[in-house]
Amino acid sequence: MDRKKIVLTGGGTAGHVTPNIALLPRLQKLDYEIFYIGSYEGIEKKLISDFCIPYYGIATGKFRRYFDPKNFSDPFRVLKGIGESKKILKQIKPDIVFSKGGFVSVPVIRAAHSLKIPCIIHESDLTPGLANKLCISAASKICCNFPETLGYLPQGKAVLTGSPIREELLAGDAEKARALCGFDDIRPVILVMGGSQGASAINKVIREALDRLLKDFQIIHICGRDKMDNLLIGTRGYKQFEYVRGELKDLFALSDLVVSRAGANAICELLALRIPNLLIPLPSKASRGDQLLNAASFESQGYSMVLKEESLDEDSLLDSLHALYFNRDSYIANMERSSQYNAIDTIMNIIEETIKNG
């Protein structure tokens, strides 16, 4: 019997790749042949290279809502990418395409649709991004993270699944992290992370409030590349990292609270891990406002406490963290009642059913 074939696509940021990576162990266990289509040299190529999966690069262009000279050339790059995708898909002959979004996915999904290959797309944020909007008509099913998103998507196509979470994150060793950080087992631990590039506003206020924070907590601070404060290296109870990979699962296991931006994949990981969290979403002036919506949804469901960046200072941070820690059990209980953390099983069932139905 021929093995089933799946093409994964998505890129531009790590958030458009890591959910695909989270699906790999289950796909491999079910004996799928797995292929990846991304941009020529995007972050997705680097991230996927660790997994020995055939990788194909295509041309891609970004769709912008603002003026940029590239708006005149990028449509031609997208058309080139569609042609390249068709050629690759005809060669692979996949049973299905699964897309995590980003502009690299648009040529792949449009090409697959023209070849009558079924496609499933996943929308992380509460409102669909432009790339996924361009793919909705071509999709057999659309997976999403938030109940509110269902109202933005066609009935019959949309399924509330949550986001696939890397299974290794659930198997962290708190004692390994305690030894790595040199922490005691008396004060609770707060993990601070601002996304893959760090967050300057969060870094600044954490360091300003550090003396007061260390009276009650120990702090793990993932601050971003080239954003460590050398004057604070060796501070008892405060451990800085520019970036972590394999150690992240252990740091999560040690953490009593997390301070984070409100990127969809990050907050879905916190939901799956049941860690009470303070979200400081990226403000609308620095984004399309998706993090504000993500954070508001998690706040309304009782999974997160939210502190907006314009209200962020030492006092508001300390007040929020003390309130969060005092009420942590209620946040954990709300997260335990969620149906959005079993995403891999739900998505795999959708993939299998879509292939079965042709």
C-alpha positions in Angstrom: 0.0 0.0 0.0 1.4 3.4 -1.0 2.3 5.8 1.9 0.2 8.9 2.2 2.1 12.1 1.2 1.7 15.5 2.9 3.2 18.8 1.9 3.7 21.3 4.8 4.1 25.0 4.1 4.4 28.2 6.1 7.1 30.7 6.9 8.4 34.2 7.3 8.5 34.0 11.1 9.1 31.1 13.5 5.4 31.3 14.5 4.5 30.1 11.0 6.8 27.1 11.2 6.8 25.7 14.8 3.2 24.4 14.6 4.2 22.4 11.5 7.2 21.1 13.4 4.8 20.1 16.2 2.9 17.8 13.8 6.0 16.0 12.6 6.2 13.2 15.3 2.6 12.2 14.7 2.9 12.3 10.9 6.0 10.2 11.1 4.3 7.7 13.5 1.5 7.4 11.0 4.1 6.7 8.2 3.4 9.8 6.1 5.9 10.9 3.5 6.5 14.5 4.5 7.7 17.4 2.3 8.1 21.1 3.0 7.7 24.1 0.6 9.0 27.4 1.8 10.9 30.4 0.5 14.4 30.1 -0.9 16.2 31.4 2.2 13.6 32.1 4.8 13.7 31.2 8.5 11.6 28.1 7.7 14.5 26.6 5.7 16.8 26.9 8.7 14.2 25.5 11.2 13.2 22.6 9.0 16.8 21.6 8.2 17.1 19.9 11.6 14.4 17.3 10.6 15.8 15.7 7.4 12.7 16.5 5.4 12.9 17.2 1.7 12.7 21.0 1.4 11.7 23.0 -1.8 12.3 26.7 -2.1 10.0 29.0 -4.2 9.7 32.7 -5.0 7.4 34.6 -2.8 6.2 38.2 -2.4 4.6 40.1 0.4 1.1 41.7 0.1 1.3 45.1 1.8 -1.5 47.5 2.9 0.9 50.4 2.6 2.9 52.0 -0.2 6.3 50.3 -1.0 8.1 50.1 -4.3 8.1 46.3 -3.9 4.4 46.3 -4.3 5.0 46.6 -8.1 7.4 43.7 -8.3 6.1 41.3 -5.7 3.0 40.2 -7.6 5.3 38.9 -10.3 7.2 37.0 -7.6 4.0 35.4 -6.4 3.1 34.4 -9.9 6.5 32.8 -10.3 6.0 31.1 -7.0 2.7 29.6 -8.1 4.4 28.2 -11.2 7.2 26.7 -9.2 4.8 25.3 -6.7 2.8 23.6 -9.5 5.9 22.0 -10.8 6.9 20.7 -7.3 3.4 19.5 -6.5 3.1 17.6 -9.8 6.4 15.9 -9.0 5.5 15.0 -5.4 1.8 14.2 -6.0 0.7 14.8 -2.4 -2.6 13.6 -0.9 -2.9 16.9 1.0 -1.3 20.3 1.7 -1.3 21.7 5.3 -0.5 25.4 5.6 0.5 27.4 8.7 0.3 30.7 6.9 2.7 33.5 6.0 3.0 34.9 2.5 5.1 31.9 1.3 2.0 29.8 1.7 -0.1 31.7 -0.8 1.5 30.4 -4.0 1.5 26.9 -2.6 -2.2 26.8 -1.7 -3.3 28.5 -4.9 -1.2 26.0 -6.9 -2.5 23.0 -5.0 -6.1 24.2 -5.4 -5.6 24.5 -9.2 -4.3 20.9 -9.2 -7.4 19.8 -7.1 -5.1 18.8 -4.2 -7.1 19.3 -0.9 -5.7 22.0 1.4 -6.1 22.7 5.1 -4.9 26.0 6.5 -4.4 27.1 10.1 -5.1 30.6 11.4 -3.3 31.4 14.6 -4.6 34.9 15.3 -8.1 35.9 16.3 -8.7 37.6 13.0 -7.4 36.1 9.7 -4.2 37.6 8.4 -4.1 38.8 4.8 -2.1 35.7 3.5 -4.7 33.3 4.9 -7.6 35.5 3.6 -6.2 34.9 0.1 -6.3 31.2 0.7 -9.7 30.7 2.4 -11.5 30.0 -0.8 -9.0 27.3 -1.7 -9.2 25.5 1.6 -11.2 22.4 2.5 -10.9 23.2 6.2 -9.6 26.1 8.2 -8.3 25.4 11.7 -8.3 28.2 14.3 -7.2 29.0 17.9 -10.0 31.2 19.2 -13.8 30.8 19.5 -14.2 34.3 18.2 -12.4 33.4 14.9 -15.2 31.2 13.8 -17.3 34.3 13.1 -14.7 35.5 10.6 -14.6 32.2 8.6 -17.1 30.4 6.3 -19.5 28.1 8.1 -18.7 24.4 7.4 -15.0 25.1 6.8 -13.9 26.5 10.2 -12.9 24.2 13.1 -11.8 25.3 16.6 -8.6 23.2 17.1 -6.1 25.2 19.1 -2.5 25.3 17.9 -0.3 22.2 17.6 2.2 22.2 20.5 5.6 20.5 20.4 5.1 17.4 22.6 8.6 17.8 24.1 7.4 21.0 25.9 5.2 18.8 28.0 8.2 16.8 29.3 10.4 19.4 31.0 12.5 18.7 34.0 12.2 21.5 36.6 15.3 20.4 38.5 17.5 20.6 35.4 16.3 24.2 34.9 16.9 25.0 38.6 20.5 23.8 38.3 21.0 25.7 35.1 19.8 28.9 36.6 21.3 28.4 40.1 18.0 29.1 41.8 16.8 28.0 45.2 13.6 26.0 45.9 12.1 28.7 48.2 11.0 31.6 46.0 8.6 31.1 43.1 10.0 31.5 39.5 8.8 33.9 36.8 9.8 33.3 33.2 9.9 36.5 31.1 10.0 36.2 27.3 9.3 38.8 24.6 9.2 36.7 21.4 12.0 35.5 19.2 13.5 39.1 19.0 12.9 40.0 22.6 10.9 43.0 23.6 12.7 46.2 24.6 9.8 47.7 26.6 9.4 44.5 28.7 13.2 44.1 29.1 13.5 47.7 30.4 10.8 47.5 33.0 11.9 44.1 34.3 15.4 45.5 34.9 14.0 48.7 36.5 11.9 46.6 38.8 14.4 43.9 39.4 15.4 44.7 43.0 11.8 44.8 44.0 10.9 41.6 42.1 13.8 39.6 43.6 12.3 40.2 47.1 9.5 37.7 46.3 10.5 36.0 43.0 13.3 34.5 41.0 13.5 35.7 37.4 14.4 33.8 34.2 14.7 36.4 31.5 14.8 35.5 27.8 15.7 38.9 26.5 16.6 38.5 22.8 19.8 38.5 20.8 22.3 41.1 21.9 20.0 42.4 24.6 21.6 40.9 27.7 22.7 43.4 30.4 26.2 42.5 31.3 26.1 44.5 34.5 23.4 42.1 35.8 25.2 38.9 35.0 25.7 37.0 38.2 22.8 38.6 40.1 21.5 36.1 42.5 18.0 34.9 41.5 18.2 36.5 38.0 19.2 34.5 35.0 19.4 36.0 31.5 19.4 34.2 28.2 19.5 35.7 24.7 17.6 32.7 23.2 16.9 29.1 24.3 16.0 26.0 22.3 16.3 22.6 24.0 16.3 24.1 27.5 12.9 25.8 27.0 10.9 22.8 28.2 12.8 22.7 31.4 12.4 26.4 32.0 8.7 26.1 31.5 8.6 23.2 34.0 10.3 25.4 36.6 8.1 28.4 36.1 5.2 29.4 38.4 4.3 32.4 36.2 5.1 33.6 32.7 5.3 37.2 31.4 4.9 37.1 27.6 3.9 39.0 24.5 0.6 37.7 23.1 1.6 35.9 19.9 -0.8 33.2 19.2 1.6 30.3 19.3 3.2 31.5 22.5 0.0 31.8 24.4 -1.3 28.5 23.1 1.8 26.9 24.6 1.1 28.5 27.9 -2.5 27.2 27.8 -1.3 23.6 27.0 1.2 23.8 29.9 -1.3 25.4 32.3 1.0 28.2 33.4 -0.6 31.3 34.8 0.5 34.2 32.6 0.7 38.0 32.3 0.3 39.0 28.7 1.8 42.4 27.5 0.6 42.4 23.9 2.4 44.3 21.2 0.5 47.6 20.8 -1.5 48.4 17.7 0.9 51.1 16.5 3.6 48.3 16.1 1.3 45.7 14.6 -2.1 45.1 13.0 -3.5 44.7 16.5 -3.7 40.9 16.5 -1.9 40.5 19.8 -4.4 42.8 21.5 -7.3 40.7 20.3 -5.5 37.4 21.2 -4.8 38.7 24.7 -8.4 40.0 25.2 -9.8 36.5 24.2 -7.5 34.7 26.6 -8.4 37.2 29.4 -12.1 36.8 28.8 -11.8 33.0 29.0 -9.9 33.3 32.3 -6.6 31.9 31.0 -4.5 35.1 31.3 -4.1 38.5 33.0 -3.4 41.4 30.6 -1.3 44.5 31.1 -1.2 46.9 28.1 2.2 48.3 27.2 1.0 51.9 27.5 0.2 51.1 31.2 3.4 49.3 31.8 5.7 50.6 34.6 7.3 49.2 37.7 4.3 49.6 39.9 1.8 48.2 37.4 4.1 45.2 36.7 4.6 44.4 40.4 0.9 44.8 41.2 -0.1 42.5 38.3 2.4 39.8 39.1 1.4 39.7 42.8 -2.3 39.5 41.9 -1.6 36.8 39.3 0.4 34.7 41.8 -2.2 35.1 44.5 -5.0 34.0 42.1 -2.9 31.4 40.2 -5.1 28.4 41.1 -8.2 29.9 39.5 -6.3 30.5 36.2 -5.0 27.0 36.2 -8.5 25.6 36.8 -9.9 27.6 33.9 -7.1 26.4 31.6 -7.8 22.8 32.7 -11.4 23.1 31.5 -10.3 24.3 28.0 -10.9 22.1 25.0 -8.3 23.9 22.9 -5.1 22.1 24.0 -5.5 18.8 22.2 -4.8 20.3 18.9 -2.5 17.6 17.4 -5.2 14.9 17.7 -7.9 17.2 16.4 -5.9 18.4 13.4 -4.7 14.9 12.5 -8.3 13.7 12.5 -9.1 16.5 10.1 -6.2 15.6 7.8 -7.1 12.0 7.8 -10.8 12.7 7.1 -10.0 15.2 4.3 -7.8 12.7 2.6 -10.4 10.0 3.0 -13.1 12.2 1.4 -10.8 13.1 -1.5 
